[in-house]
Amino acid sequence: MIEFHQVHKTYRVEGRDIPALQPIDLRVEAGQVYGLIGHSGAGKSTLLRLINRLEEPSGGRILVHGVDVTALEADGLRRFRRQVGMIFQHFNLLASKTVADNVALPLRLAGELPAAEIDRKVAALLQRVGLEDHARKYPAQLSGGQKQRVGIARALATDPKILLCDEATSALDPQTTAQVLQLLSEINRELGLTIVLITHEMDVIRRVCDCVAVMDGGQIVEQGVVADVFLHPQHPTTRRFVLEDEQVDEGEQHDDFTHVPGRILRLTFQGEATYAPLLGRVARETGVDYSILSGRIDRIKDTPYGQLTLSLIGGDIEAAQARLQAADVHVEVLR
């Protein structure tokens, strides 16, 4: 659906060239929820806005459905942008217009539908986002989560093929964030929309994304399927995001467990293996004793996973390790 070929962006500031994005290659498949994560200044917002040319690239090619959008003239760009909806961090609603009028705005600007058809479509969109009873209210009368739902309905008004989410949940509380992410997942599943979202929270990536690119200093430093990147991070930036999500202090992560006897293993489970009574069985079969030093059981999108750090003592530790690996558990020897 979306391809970046050596796309880069440089800003001219007071006579100096300031690089915001190094040459990047990126591929987003149709129907995916693709996450871009990075700290402030990493270049993720710039990358997102290049997709619909709210930012102009300094070089490279951007293809959407095989069309080179970097070559589009004004008329072609206007038609293309109708295929791309956008949700903003701070909602960007017009305070003087009602909820219904905010959602109708893109349709009225397009000028292609009669008023009755616009009203029908707006009513359907508000029902989809659960705001059918709020059509006549103004943004000031809404909560943050309701405002974002209006923004989502507006972004869907022109039946886009792509939805861009610019920190869509960072201004919301945790419960409202979960509700908005659930809504985005439903939209992706039911409408088959390709969604590209940016965030600085690994938890957002874990809940809704299929693939992720980790950005730092205007570059993609790691990318891949969310489960692979989240459970086996390779780059220091990715590891920091994972630790932040797990609320682990970096000092704790580097604890070599010198005070703990035995062999130290980190086990990673995915899918049904997460809930299998594996440890007890392996302990009985091999005679080892184990202590759980740290752990987490959770989900990555729809897939359960677990990560446990164990110490093993006594019995046949080599056999225990082999049985764990044979049960499709990723085993990392920490000591």
KALIN-V826713 format. One record per residue. N is the residue number from 1. RES is the residue in one letter. PSI is psi in whole degrees, 0 to 359 (none if undefined). OMEGA is omega in whole degrees, 0 to 359 (NA if undefined). NEAR is the number of other C-alpha atoms within 8 Angstrom. Layout:
[[N RES PSI OMEGA NEAR] [N RES PSI OMEGA NEAR]]
//
This chain:
[[1 M 313 182 11] [2 I 131 178 12] [3 E 131 171 11] [4 F 129 177 13] [5 H 102 178 11] [6 Q 45 180 10] [7 V 132 178 16] [8 H 163 183 13] [9 K 129 177 14] [10 T 135 177 11] [11 Y 145 176 8] [12 R 113 183 8] [13 V 116 178 7] [14 E 46 176 4] [15 G 3 180 5] [16 R 145 175 6] [17 D 122 179 8] [18 I 109 180 8] [19 P 127 177 9] [20 A 333 182 12] [21 L 121 176 15] [22 Q 161 179 10] [23 P 124 188 11] [24 I 138 169 12] [25 D 133 184 9] [26 L 145 178 8] [27 R 125 178 8] [28 V 121 181 9] [29 E 153 178 8] [30 A 134 178 8] [31 G 357 179 9] [32 Q 155 161 13] [33 V 112 187 13] [34 Y 125 182 14] [35 G 142 172 14] [36 L 119 182 13] [37 I 141 178 15] [38 G 158 176 13] [39 H 170 179 8] [40 S 133 179 6] [41 G 3 182 8] [42 A 340 179 11] [43 G 4 186 15] [44 K 321 179 13] [45 S 321 177 8] [46 T 315 180 11] [47 L 315 182 9] [48 L 316 185 13] [49 R 348 173 10] [50 L 333 184 11] [51 I 317 178 8] [52 N 16 175 11] [53 R 33 164 10] [54 L 334 167 7] [55 E 139 179 8] [56 E 129 178 8] [57 P 148 175 12] [58 S 342 179 8] [59 G 168 182 8] [60 G 180 182 11] [61 R 140 175 11] [62 I 119 179 13] [63 L 134 174 13] [64 V 118 186 10] [65 H 37 177 6] [66 G 355 180 6] [67 V 129 179 6] [68 D 98 184 10] [69 V 341 178 13] [70 T 344 181 10] [71 A 359 184 5] [72 L 137 172 9] [73 E 181 189 6] [74 A 312 182 6] [75 D 315 179 7] [76 G 323 179 8] [77 L 320 177 10] [78 R 316 179 8] [79 R 320 180 8] [80 F 319 184 10] [81 R 339 176 9] [82 R 341 178 10] [83 Q 359 184 11] [84 V 110 174 12] [85 G 155 181 14] [86 M 135 177 10] [87 I 133 187 14] [88 F 156 181 11] [89 Q 315 184 11] [90 H 29 167 6] [91 F 316 179 9] [92 N 42 176 6] [93 L 152 177 8] [94 L 116 187 7] [95 A 333 184 8] [96 S 358 181 5] [97 K 150 179 10] [98 T 170 176 12] [99 V 312 181 13] [100 A 319 181 12] [101 D 325 176 8] [102 N 317 180 12] [103 V 325 182 14] [104 A 343 188 13] [105 L 311 180 9] [106 P 327 180 10] [107 L 321 179 12] [108 R 323 177 10] [109 L 324 179 6] [110 A 327 175 7] [111 G 28 185 7] [112 E 348 184 6] [113 L 145 174 9] [114 P 161 185 7] [115 A 320 182 6] [116 A 322 179 6] [117 E 322 177 8] [118 I 315 180 12] [119 D 317 179 9] [120 R 317 182 8] [121 K 319 179 9] [122 V 318 179 12] [123 A 320 179 11] [124 A 320 180 8] [125 L 318 179 11] [126 L 326 176 14] [127 Q 320 180 9] [128 R 322 183 8] [129 V 7 174 12] [130 G 29 182 7] [131 L 26 184 12] [132 E 336 180 9] [133 D 3 184 4] [134 H 15 187 7] [135 A 325 185 11] [136 R 1 178 7] [137 K 165 177 9] [138 Y 157 183 11] [139 P 323 182 12] [140 A 341 181 5] [141 Q 3 186 6] [142 L 156 171 10] [143 S 171 179 6] [144 G 317 180 8] [145 G 321 177 11] [146 Q 321 177 9] [147 K 318 180 12] [148 Q 327 176 12] [149 R 323 174 12] [150 V 317 179 14] [151 G 322 179 14] [152 I 315 178 11] [153 A 317 179 13] [154 R 319 181 12] [155 A 334 181 13] [156 L 355 190 10] [157 A 324 184 14] [158 T 17 181 10] [159 D 58 184 7] [160 P 161 174 13] [161 K 340 182 9] [162 I 140 176 11] [163 L 122 178 14] [164 L 130 183 12] [165 C 111 184 13] [166 D 91 181 13] [167 E 48 190 11] [168 A 343 183 14] [169 T 359 188 9] [170 S 343 178 8] [171 A 9 186 8] [172 L 156 176 9] [173 D 165 186 6] [174 P 318 182 6] [175 Q 317 179 6] [176 T 324 176 9] [177 T 314 180 12] [178 A 320 180 8] [179 Q 318 180 8] [180 V 320 178 12] [181 L 322 176 12] [182 Q 319 178 9] [183 L 317 178 9] [184 L 321 178 9] [185 S 318 179 9] [186 E 318 179 8] [187 I 316 178 10] [188 N 316 184 14] [189 R 316 186 8] [190 E 324 183 6] [191 L 349 181 6] [192 G 23 180 8] [193 L 144 168 14] [194 T 126 183 15] [195 I 129 172 13] [196 V 121 181 13] [197 L 148 175 14] [198 I 148 183 14] [199 T 166 171 15] [200 H 14 182 9] [201 E 121 180 9] [202 M 332 180 12] [203 D 323 177 7] [204 V 315 178 10] [205 I 314 184 13] [206 R 325 186 13] [207 R 324 192 10] [208 V 344 191 13] [209 C 150 173 14] [210 D 317 180 11] [211 C 161 182 12] [212 V 146 170 15] [213 A 128 179 13] [214 V 127 184 13] [215 M 145 176 16] [216 D 129 177 12] [217 G 36 178 9] [218 G 13 180 13] [219 Q 155 168 12] [220 I 115 184 10] [221 V 343 177 10] [222 E 141 178 11] [223 Q 158 179 10] [224 G 191 176 9] [225 V 138 187 9] [226 V 315 182 13] [227 A 319 180 9] [228 D 315 183 9] [229 V 320 184 14] [230 F 318 186 10] [231 L 336 182 7] [232 H 61 183 7] [233 P 139 182 11] [234 Q 321 185 8] [235 H 146 179 8] [236 P 323 179 7] [237 T 317 178 9] [238 T 316 180 13] [239 R 323 178 10] [240 R 318 178 9] [241 F 318 180 10] [242 V 317 179 11] [243 L 320 178 11] [244 E 318 180 10] [245 D 323 180 10] [246 E 359 180 6] [247 Q 43 177 6] [248 V 131 176 9] [249 D 140 183 8] [250 E 329 178 8] [251 G 322 178 6] [252 E 322 182 7] [253 Q 329 183 7] [254 H 6 175 6] [255 D 124 182 7] [256 D 10 176 6] [257 F 41 182 5] [258 T 335 181 6] [259 H 356 183 4] [260 V 127 179 6] [261 P 162 172 8] [262 G 187 179 8] [263 R 135 182 12] [264 I 123 179 11] [265 L 145 167 13] [266 R 122 182 12] [267 L 136 176 13] [268 T 122 179 12] [269 F 147 173 12] [270 Q 150 177 11] [271 G 213 185 8] [272 E 335 178 7] [273 A 338 180 10] [274 T 325 186 11] [275 Y 2 181 5] [276 A 142 180 6] [277 P 61 191 6] [278 L 317 187 7] [279 L 315 180 6] [280 G 319 181 7] [281 R 316 180 8] [282 V 321 179 13] [283 A 317 180 12] [284 R 320 185 8] [285 E 331 187 6] [286 T 353 178 11] [287 G 13 180 10] [288 V 154 168 14] [289 D 146 181 9] [290 Y 150 172 9] [291 S 136 176 7] [292 I 116 183 9] [293 L 326 175 8] [294 S 162 180 7] [295 G 166 180 9] [296 R 135 173 7] [297 I 127 184 9] [298 D 198 179 7] [299 R 145 167 10] [300 I 107 189 12] [301 K 248 182 9] [302 D 3 187 5] [303 T 122 176 8] [304 P 149 176 12] [305 Y 162 175 13] [306 G 146 171 13] [307 Q 124 180 11] [308 L 139 171 12] [309 T 122 186 12] [310 L 155 163 14] [311 S 136 179 14] [312 L 133 176 14] [313 I 155 177 11] [314 G 175 176 9] [315 G 204 182 8] [316 D 90 185 9] [317 I 322 179 12] [318 E 317 179 6] [319 A 321 179 8] [320 A 316 179 12] [321 Q 319 180 9] [322 A 320 180 8] [323 R 321 177 9] [324 L 315 179 13] [325 Q 323 180 10] [326 A 337 179 7] [327 A 18 177 7] [328 D 31 175 8] [329 V 131 176 12] [330 H 123 185 9] [331 V 124 177 11] [332 E 124 179 7] [333 V 113 178 8] [334 L 331 178 8] [335 R none NA 6]]
//
